[in-house]
Amino acid sequence: MLYEHAGHPRTPRSIQRYCAKGHLDCRRIETAIGEKYLITSASVAKHIAYIEEVRPTATGLDVSRQVATTVALKERNDDERDDEPRHVAT
């Protein structure tokens, strides 16, 4: 929920991975239905600050998909030109 409020929504599985990799200060406990992580809010705040500092555009949605499509189409057109015979000056 803290990630979501900061504009960096994360899935529960992502948060579990952060705990397993040591990115968050947490304690894992066993429950009747599996395991549960108790995470300090201070470590979440620290991790959010890290995300904003190191990867400011990693979660941004400000670039449309058309950019990727345009680049892919240009590369495909360039590849098609590679199939044409080339004249080499001698």
Secondary structure, DSSP 8 states (H G I E B T S, - for coil): -HHHHTT----HHHHHHHHHHTSS-EEEEEETTEEEEEE-HHHHHHHHHHHHHH-TTTT---S-HHHHHHHHHHHHHHHHHHTS------
